[in-house]
Amino acid sequence: MNCFVIAGGIGGWELIAIVAVAILLFGGKKIPELMRGLGKGVSEFKKGMREDDQEEPKKDNHENKGNEENKE
């Protein structure tokens, strides 16, 4: 489902008004800095998720080797 439908049908003028208010509140120079920080945060989150996915199979292999050694 589209997020704009959930929000009650935000149109073009409403979106322009929201952007204008954001520029007034934060200033034109601060908004790119905020977006850059948000982008870095998202990329760090994705990097962490990839690292977790890569580490899980390795942990399983070490656990299985340890169990096999104990059985012998």
C-alpha positions, 0 to 999 in steps of 0.5 A, a space after each residue: 500500500 502506498 504511504 501517501 494513501 495511508 497519510 490521507 492523500 498528500 498531494 503536490 501542494 501539501 508536499 511543497 508546503 511541508 518542504 517549505 516549512 522544513 526549510 524555514 525551520 532548519 535552514 537551507 544549509 542544515 537540511 543537506 547535513 541532516 540528509 547526509 547523516 540520515 544516509 550514513 545511518 542507513 548505510 551503517 545499518 545495512 552494513 551491520 545487517 550484512 555482517 550479521 548474515 555473514 557471521 551466522 553461518 560461521 558460528 553454526 560451523 564452529 558449533 557443529 565442529 565442537 559437537 562432533 569433537 565431543 561425540 568422538 
